[in-house]
Every structure is written in C-alpha cells, then in structure tokens.
Amino acid sequence: MTRGTAQLPVLNVIGAGKVGMTLARLLRDAGQVTLGSLFSRDIDNARSAVQFAGDGEAVDEFDNLRPADLWLLSVPDGAIATAASRLAGTPFPWRDRRVFHCSGLHSSALLEPLARQGALVASLHPAHSFANPGASLTDFASTLCTVEGAATLCGRLTDLFEALGAKVIAINPESKALYHCANTVASNYLVSLMATSLELLQAADIGESDGRAILAPLVRQTLDNIFNFGPEAALTGPIARADVNTVKAHLDALSTSDAHLQATLYRMLGRITVTIANRATPERADDRLAIENLFREQR
Ligand SMILES: NC(=O)c1ccc[n+]([C@@H]2O[C@H](COP(=O)([O-])OP(=O)(O)OC[C@H]3O[C@@H](n4cnc5c(N)ncnc54)[C@H](OP(=O)(O)O)[C@@H]3O)[C@@H](O)[C@H]2O)c1
C-alpha cells in the first residue's frame, strides 16, 4: 500500500550542497519523506538544490525555516557544531525531533545542543563520493552507510536508507576517526598512487594517454582480485616472488632521477607489501629479508 504524502515525515536540510540535495532527492523519490526547507547561506545555492531535489522551499535565513520531523545537517564538517547550536537557539520544540549529520569523522556528539533539548541525534555516513550528484542518483543504491547515535533514530535511518538500496551497519563513535582514515587511504591515496605511477611513466618517456592505457586494465584487474580473493591472493610482482635484484633495480632507477619522494613512497609501501607477501607465503619470508634491508637503507 502506498503511504499518503500527509503521513510522510517532513525533511529539512541545513546545508543543501552535494550531499544534502542528493539525499533529499533520493529520499523524496523513494516516497520516504516530503521536503520542507532546503537551507544554504546563499539563496541561489538553496534554489539550485530545490530545483535538483524537485521540491521543497529555498531558505537562506534560520528564521525562515519551517518545522520538520527529520533534520539533515549536511554543512561542511567544521560547521556542524555551530549549525546545531544555532538550531538549538530557534523556538522550534526539539523534543523527539530527529536530527542527523553525514560526517564520516565526527560522531553525533556534535549535535549535543539539540540532544539537550530532547532531540534524537545520530550520525550516518554514506561511504560514497557525491562529487557528481546526478551520477549519485543512480549509483547510490548498494552504498554502505555507518550509523551511530540514539537507538530509535539509528533504526529509523536504517529503514530510510535501506529503502534507497543502501546497506547500513553500526559503528562505535570512538572508531570513527580510524574508519574515516581508512576511507581516505583507499579513496584519496589511490588517486595519489595513480598520479605517482603516471609521473614515473612520463619520466620513462611514455605519454599520459599511453600511461592511462597501461594502468587502467592493470589496476581494474588488481582491484577485482583484491575484492574477490583478498590482498594476499591479489599480490603479484617482485616482492611476492622474493626477487631482490628487481627491487634493487627499481630503487637504483629512482635514485638517479629527481624522485626522492617517490623513492620514499616505494620503500614505505614496499615494507607493507613484504608483510602481505609473508602472510601469503610465510615459507619464503627469509628470502625477503634482503628486500626488507633494501627498504630500510637511507639513500
Ligand atoms: N561530498 C562527499 O562525497 C561526502 C561523502 C560522505 C559524507 N560527506 C559529508 O557530508 C557533509 C556535507 O558535505 P558536502 O560535500 O555536501 O558539502 P558541500 O557540497 O560543500 O555543501 C555544503 C552546504 O553547506 C552550506 N554551507 C557551507 N558552509 C556553511 C556554514 N558555515 N554554515 C551553514 N551552511 C554552510 C553550503 O552552501 P552555502 O555556501 O551557500 O552556505 C552548502 O549548501 C559533510 O559533513 C561531509 O563530510 C560528504
């Protein structure tokens, strides 16, 4: 049975940027909420968000916010605490209202001023890049989200996001910094690794376009192997084979070019790679001692 619009909770979004407008649209399209106020400090940004979300009212003053059942604070991380304090200073009755933010780093403790007034507070972080909100509308389903905070609200958010096709798991608020660090290493450092590899290919006189053609299938295949079979099974190459001569040739090549940072990166990740290789084939750990010594050398 389709629920009538009148029974749906009203969602207000404070900070109607990439995450705010995308989640507003997805939750509305899924028939989970009706949209109330979409707030940005710049009214043009708020209007763009309303246009993208397909409903709601553009607002650029806290005094003009409508009452709502559910509040998403999708301002930048550094502005969440201030936004929560400002909302707590409005005349809205906060008892039993539901308020959440989407920071991967911070917990629901940032929403304490609202919790003190009886609001149920939580943080829900989608492990998803909202860089292109249009693409997120189709890509969001199957995103994994972590949630912590008031149990009733965590349950409600789990229902809402599962209705979008997402999977929701609980996280310990004290683990959020490590959790967010892990996401950053995987997503942002992968970019840095690919950029480093492209630069080394250019130093070897291979242009950017050919460099991408070399890396794209190699990296995609490696990612598939990691996620299908695990890091130990996915590892190939000189460290897996305990081939000290090849590793030495790489370090020599890096020492003759202007690549001090890249050489440091090669040695640091090499040490981690040795531990993965030793987990995969512990019987060859002694053969890798010479490689470990190369990585420890200061050049
Ligand atoms: N982007 C992602 O891929 C992603 C993924 C997961 C979680 N998150 C989290 O989602 C939240 C929002 O990120 P986002 O990428 O959507 O940010 P964003 O695109 O920069 O949007 C931020 C919104 O907040 C408003 N805003 C900026 N500074 C403000 C302030 N000081 N006070 C009030 N409003 C302010 C902005 O509009 P005005 O400048 O007009 O005020 C804009 O509407 C963050 O907690 C972030 O960690 C982001």
The ligand as an SDF file (V2000), in Angstrom:
LIG
                    3D

 48 52  0  0  0  0  0  0  0  0999 V2000
   30.9830   15.0090   -0.6370 N   0  0  0  0  0  0  0  0  0  0  0  0
   31.0160   13.7210   -0.3100 C   0  0  0  0  0  0  0  0  0  0  0  0
   31.3420   12.8820   -1.1590 O   0  0  0  0  0  0  0  0  0  0  0  0
   30.6370   13.2770    1.0870 C   0  0  0  0  0  0  0  0  0  0  0  0
   30.5040   11.8960    1.3360 C   0  0  0  0  0  0  0  0  0  0  0  0
   30.0890   11.4690    2.5960 C   0  0  0  0  0  0  0  0  0  0  0  0
   29.8440   12.4130    3.5880 C   0  0  0  0  0  0  0  0  0  0  0  0
   30.0120   13.7510    3.3410 N   0  0  0  0  0  0  0  0  0  0  0  0
   29.7070   14.7060    4.4240 C   0  0  0  0  0  0  0  0  0  0  0  0
   28.5310   15.4240    4.0690 O   0  0  0  0  0  0  0  0  0  0  0  0
   28.5730   16.7440    4.6240 C   0  0  0  0  0  0  0  0  0  0  0  0
   28.3560   17.7670    3.5150 C   0  0  0  0  0  0  0  0  0  0  0  0
   29.3560   17.6370    2.5150 O   0  0  0  0  0  0  0  0  0  0  0  0
   29.1240   18.1790    1.0100 P   0  0  0  0  0  0  0  0  0  0  0  0
   30.1840   17.5530    0.1720 O   0  0  0  0  0  0  0  0  0  0  0  0
   27.6990   18.0420    0.6160 O   0  0  0  0  0  0  0  0  0  0  0  0
   29.4620   19.7350    1.1910 O   0  0  0  0  0  0  0  0  0  0  0  0
   29.1210   20.9140    0.1730 P   0  0  0  0  0  0  0  0  0  0  0  0
   28.7500   20.3990   -1.1810 O   0  0  0  0  0  0  0  0  0  0  0  0
   30.2260   21.9060    0.2980 O   0  0  0  0  0  0  0  0  0  0  0  0
   27.7800   21.5510    0.7820 O   0  0  0  0  0  0  0  0  0  0  0  0
   27.7960   22.2360    1.9970 C   0  0  0  0  0  0  0  0  0  0  0  0
   26.5000   23.0320    2.1260 C   0  0  0  0  0  0  0  0  0  0  0  0
   26.5330   23.7670    3.3460 O   0  0  0  0  0  0  0  0  0  0  0  0
   26.4390   25.1920    3.0860 C   0  0  0  0  0  0  0  0  0  0  0  0
   27.4300   25.7830    3.9810 N   0  0  0  0  0  0  0  0  0  0  0  0
   28.7700   25.8980    3.7900 C   0  0  0  0  0  0  0  0  0  0  0  0
   29.3580   26.4500    4.8780 N   0  0  0  0  0  0  0  0  0  0  0  0
   28.3610   26.6780    5.7590 C   0  0  0  0  0  0  0  0  0  0  0  0
   28.3290   27.2350    7.0580 C   0  0  0  0  0  0  0  0  0  0  0  0
   29.4480   27.6580    7.6650 N   0  0  0  0  0  0  0  0  0  0  0  0
   27.1330   27.3390    7.6840 N   0  0  0  0  0  0  0  0  0  0  0  0
   25.9920   26.9030    7.0810 C   0  0  0  0  0  0  0  0  0  0  0  0
   25.9580   26.3690    5.8290 N   0  0  0  0  0  0  0  0  0  0  0  0
   27.1350   26.2660    5.1950 C   0  0  0  0  0  0  0  0  0  0  0  0
   26.7530   25.3540    1.6090 C   0  0  0  0  0  0  0  0  0  0  0  0
   26.0570   26.4130    0.9600 O   0  0  0  0  0  0  0  0  0  0  0  0
   26.4300   27.9660    1.1930 P   0  0  0  0  0  0  0  0  0  0  0  0
   27.9060   28.0830    0.9450 O   0  0  0  0  0  0  0  0  0  0  0  0
   25.5460   28.6960    0.2390 O   0  0  0  0  0  0  0  0  0  0  0  0
   26.0650   28.2210    2.6150 O   0  0  0  0  0  0  0  0  0  0  0  0
   26.2400   24.0440    1.0310 C   0  0  0  0  0  0  0  0  0  0  0  0
   24.8340   24.1280    0.8370 O   0  0  0  0  0  0  0  0  0  0  0  0
   29.9240   16.8460    5.3530 C   0  0  0  0  0  0  0  0  0  0  0  0
   29.7160   16.5120    6.7060 O   0  0  0  0  0  0  0  0  0  0  0  0
   30.7700   15.7750    4.6590 C   0  0  0  0  0  0  0  0  0  0  0  0
   31.8090   15.2700    5.4990 O   0  0  0  0  0  0  0  0  0  0  0  0
   30.4030   14.1990    2.1120 C   0  0  0  0  0  0  0  0  0  0  0  0
  1  2  1  0
  2  3  2  0
  2  4  1  0
  4  5  1  0
  4 48  2  0
  5  6  2  0
  6  7  1  0
  7  8  2  0
  8  9  1  0
  8 48  1  0
  9 10  1  0
  9 46  1  0
 10 11  1  0
 11 12  1  0
 11 44  1  0
 12 13  1  0
 13 14  1  0
 14 15  2  0
 14 16  1  0
 14 17  1  0
 17 18  1  0
 18 19  2  0
 18 20  1  0
 18 21  1  0
 21 22  1  0
 22 23  1  0
 23 24  1  0
 23 42  1  0
 24 25  1  0
 25 26  1  0
 25 36  1  0
 26 27  1  0
 26 35  1  0
 27 28  2  0
 28 29  1  0
 29 30  1  0
 29 35  2  0
 30 31  1  0
 30 32  2  0
 32 33  1  0
 33 34  2  0
 34 35  1  0
 36 37  1  0
 36 42  1  0
 37 38  1  0
 38 39  2  0
 38 40  1  0
 38 41  1  0
 42 43  1  0
 44 45  1  0
 44 46  1  0
 46 47  1  0
M  CHG  2   8   1  16  -1
M  END
$$$$
